[in-house]
Amino acid sequence: LSLVDCSALDEGDFDDDLNVADAGDVDQFSDAINYNYTLNATDYSDDKFDAEDDSVFNNQSDSKSTNEELGSEISLASNNITNQDNINIDDRESIRALQIENYKKGDALLLNIHITHHAGTTFCAAMKQIGNTPSNACNGGDDWPETVPRHRPWEYDETDRNAIELRKVYHFISWEFGIIPPIPLENVNWESPHLVSVIVMKDPIDRRLSGDGTILKMFGKEKYRSEEQWWEFAEYDGSINFMLTRLTPDHCGEDGENATDTCLEQGKDLLRRFTYILDVRCIDEGLEALAGELGFSLPAVGKSSGKTSVTARERIGNDDIYDFIVERNRRDLELYEWSKSLSLVNCSALEEELFDDDDDNNDIINNDDDFNDSAGNDGNVL
């Protein structure tokens, strides 16, 4: 169901760590500083030491918006929906239609569920050019309104209130989850008419190779790793089924190759509740499609330099180690492959089209050339 099917797209070297083992995220976001709870798990987020994660646009000032307070009846004429009680929570399209309409009216908040190394910095940087966002990596900062608690995720009953209050100040926020969420993500009211939710999905083996400051310190730089270091990297438990471990209520992805079908289905159930799913392999086209859906234009931001694609197997350079990592993360791989059916953009079809257009010149298609080719020249402030 993805808007872009990324399967067929060439696995190029995105700015957001697809093929570069970097040292963390340029945003230097700190969960402990910005949220009022004690971390209950090791923080594997890429929020330190970074010099080369994403190409980041210049920050804009985050002056507060003046959207009028909500409280009046919310309606969507095309569906004759007047309030949330009239929505069938199993009717995904009706829910999405109301959320999208409310965002366009300034009545709904855009939220990125950011799994670390899933293009969160790129997403945040683009959204800063559209309207107000939190000053610190779109996650938090000194400009956070006092009326809204800093913890995340939210419980079901506080979702509406928090989303409404934050929409008075921002059009977009992000929740980065390098940590395991302190409460299950399924507790959030993802069907709220005041919330437009987005998650960017990524091949878990590519994500595993993204690296961060901790990984580099533990196992060294990728190009210098010995076979022994590669095996230590492969056996490291901190990144097993990284997505499912954060998306499921009992963190069942931690069971690695023994994670059950039930665990996988829990992840699917949560993804179905999000308004949008994007695929990092064609993130530029995904953001362009998202802009079209939500009624704004992304500014032109240029293109990253092209590099020949190198597969994860080639980067690891040892079939036994590669196969071991794949087996340990097989449930994340299944979730990622399944998510393409819900993705806003079909990246596989897009890549096939790009290859067809390029056959006469025998050019190599790689995602770097398309990563930052955003739609439109004018950003509409929301």
Secondary structure, DSSP 8 states (H G I E B T S, - for coil): --SEEGGGS-----SSSSS---SS-TT---HHHHSSS---S------SS-SSS------------------S---BGGGTB-SGGG--TT-HHHHHHHHHHHHHHT-SEEEEEEETTSSHHHHHHHHHTTS---TBTTTB-TT--TTS---SS--HHHHHHHHHHHHTT-SEEEEEESS--SS-GGGS-TT-TTEEEEEEE--HHHHHTT--HHHHHHH--GGG--HHHHHHHHH-GGGTTHHHHHHSTT-GGGGGGG--HHHHHHHHHHHHHSSEEEEGGGHHHHHHHHHHHHT----------------HHHHH--HHHHHHHHHHTHHHHHHHHHHTTTBSBEHHHHHHHHHHHHGGGT----GGGTTT--S-S-----
